[in-house]
Amino acid sequence: MMSESSAQKRKAEAKVEQWEAELKKLKAQAKESSADAQISIEKKMDELRGKISKARD
């Protein structure tokens, strides 16, 4: 049986993986976008990087 802390850790890891996948998708979009869109995408990417970093600490 999985402990509650183990389950929470797995849930957090899954969320980080989801954010990393979203980050990859945004990077691909940025390569194909206009300059204004790239700025918006970069902001979203920075937010995701912050969430990922915070979750790993």
C-alpha positions in Angstrom: 0.0 0.0 0.0 1.3 3.4 -0.9 1.7 6.0 1.9 0.0 9.3 1.6 3.4 11.2 1.3 4.4 8.8 -1.5 1.1 9.4 -3.3 1.5 13.2 -2.9 5.1 13.0 -4.2 3.9 11.0 -7.3 1.1 13.5 -7.9 3.6 16.4 -7.7 6.0 14.6 -10.1 3.2 14.0 -12.6 2.3 17.8 -12.4 6.0 18.7 -13.1 6.0 16.3 -16.1 2.8 18.0 -17.4 4.4 21.4 -17.0 7.5 20.2 -18.8 5.4 18.9 -21.7 3.6 22.2 -21.9 7.0 24.0 -21.9 8.2 21.9 -24.9 5.0 22.7 -26.7 5.4 26.4 -26.1 9.0 26.3 -27.3 7.8 24.8 -30.6 5.1 27.4 -30.9 7.6 30.2 -30.2 9.8 29.1 -33.1 6.9 29.5 -35.5 5.3 32.7 -34.1 5.6 36.4 -34.7 7.7 38.6 -32.4 4.7 39.7 -30.3 3.5 36.1 -29.9 7.0 35.0 -29.0 7.1 37.6 -26.1 3.8 36.2 -24.8 5.0 32.6 -25.1 8.3 33.5 -23.4 6.3 34.9 -20.4 4.3 31.7 -20.1 7.5 29.6 -20.4 9.1 31.6 -17.6 6.0 31.0 -15.4 6.2 27.3 -16.1 9.9 27.2 -15.4 9.2 28.9 -12.0 6.6 26.4 -11.1 8.8 23.5 -12.1 11.7 24.9 -10.1 9.5 25.5 -7.1 8.0 22.1 -7.2 11.4 20.4 -7.3 12.7 22.3 -4.2 
